Amino acid sequence: MVQQQFRATHVVIDSRAYQHNLAVVRSLVPNKRVMAIIKSDGYGHGMQLAADALNDADEFGVTCQDDAERLRRHGVSKPLTLLSGRYTAPQLSQFGDRRWRPVVYDDTQLTAFDNLSAGAAIDVWIKIDTGMGRLGFYPHDLADVYQRLRSNPRVGSISLMTHLANADYPEHPSNRYQIARFKESLSQFDFAEASILNSAGTLGFSDSAFDIVRTGLVLYGIAPQARGHATALPLKPVMQFRSQLLSVRAMSAGSPIGYGSTYTLESDTRVGIIAAGYGDGYPRHAPTGTPVYVNGYTVPLIGRVSMDLITVDLGTVDARVGDAVVLWGAENPVELVAEKAGTIAYELTCGITPRVERLTI
């Protein structure tokens, strides 16, 4: 339950929403496995909490060994895919026993496999670059990579993955191009599993789900596609970023607001000062007009964001000191705040600072 005492700015995590969102994913890709991506401390929501709430997922995807160790210490026993870790042969030799499945994407990792000593077999992913231009082997190198791993007695199952560069724009022609290239590569060998879809891809290309989808953002109740937000989808936001009004003042037209006096009131109004700022993770670059939810109404941010404070134009909204404010959450979608601030929801949720108290319901 939510504690009754907390500092003005806090995050409320609705752990029940995870299961709802996971059910939405499964309805989109029935009979497919779901890898819940909980890297970057669960996209800022808390990795261990996300793992507990998403226990019905088939496995988890994390960044590297540090994440995997945290989850094992927490008691998580599901298979873990390490999406972009670096490792030496001695480190790699422990992966089989720990049920860690590394993603192999360059020659240095192959060398680590070549130097393995005795130990349990390691299930692996090969990642190919079908158009992302980031991690992965070129498709024309796949045969050599596969044979090198297949001839290694320490390698167990071999699966194949790639990543869509423009899944958040479903109409982008590169999506179908990448899917076609992936299918061509997949046909070369008998892979244990195949995976191409992230959250946005799961919404836009469920017909290409293959064996397992790698969903992250949708599990946190955030729309992954451009120009969309969770309230337009059957998703429930997990995170509520909240604060309170510290002060409510009547101010006259022509009054400057905040550092640099970058905004001047155009008319007499009531101004609210909120106990949140970039020291809490609210984006400093959020411009005037960024939506803030106060007492059932959306009001605009005005002036520059400070370290501990932001200012809003309350107008005629009935509000007083101590009233609750939703910086983003169900009533004020994080996607809309991110769009106004010229960024993406990932950056906002991952940017909540350690001084902000996390509460769970």
Stockholm file with secondary structure:
# STOCKHOLM 1.0

chainA/1-361         MVQQQFRATHVVIDSRAYQHNLAVVRSLVPNKRVMAIIKSDGYGHGMQLAADALNDADEFGVTCQDDAERLRRHGVSKPLTLLSGRYTAPQLSQFGDRRWRPVVYDDTQLTAFDNLSAGAAIDVWIKIDTGMGRLGFYPHDLADVYQRLRSNPRVGSISLMTHLANADYPEHPSNRYQIARFKESLSQFDFAEASILNSAGTLGFSDSAFDIVRTGLVLYGIAPQARGHATALPLKPVMQFRSQLLSVRAMSAGSPIGYGSTYTLESDTRVGIIAAGYGDGYPRHAPTGTPVYVNGYTVPLIGRVSMDLITVDLGTVDARVGDAVVLWGAENPVELVAEKAGTIAYELTCGITPRVERLTI
#=GR chainA/1-361 SS CCCSCCCSSEEEECHHHHHHHHHHHHHHSTTCEEEEECHHHHHTTCHHHHHHHTTTSSEEEESSHHHHHHHHHTTCCSCEEESSCCCCHHHHTTHHHHTEEEEECSHHHHHHHHTCCSCSCEEEEEEBCSSCSSSSBCGGGHHHHHHHHHTCTTEEEEEEECCCSSTTSTTCHHHHHHHHHHHHHHTTSCCSCEECCCHHHHHHCGGGCCSEEEECGGGGTCCCSTTCCGGGTTCCCCEEEEEEEEEEEEECTTCEESGGGCEECSSCEEEEEESCCTTTTCCTTCCTTCEEEETTEEEEEESCCCSSCEEEECTTCCCCTTCEEEEEBTTBCHHHHHHHTTSCHHHHHHTCCTTSEEEEC
#=GC SS_cons         CCCSCCCSSEEEECHHHHHHHHHHHHHHSTTCEEEEECHHHHHTTCHHHHHHHTTTSSEEEESSHHHHHHHHHTTCCSCEEESSCCCCHHHHTTHHHHTEEEEECSHHHHHHHHTCCSCSCEEEEEEBCSSCSSSSBCGGGHHHHHHHHHTCTTEEEEEEECCCSSTTSTTCHHHHHHHHHHHHHHTTSCCSCEECCCHHHHHHCGGGCCSEEEECGGGGTCCCSTTCCGGGTTCCCCEEEEEEEEEEEEECTTCEESGGGCEECSSCEEEEEESCCTTTTCCTTCCTTCEEEETTEEEEEESCCCSSCEEEECTTCCCCTTCEEEEEBTTBCHHHHHHHTTSCHHHHHHTCCTTSEEEEC
//
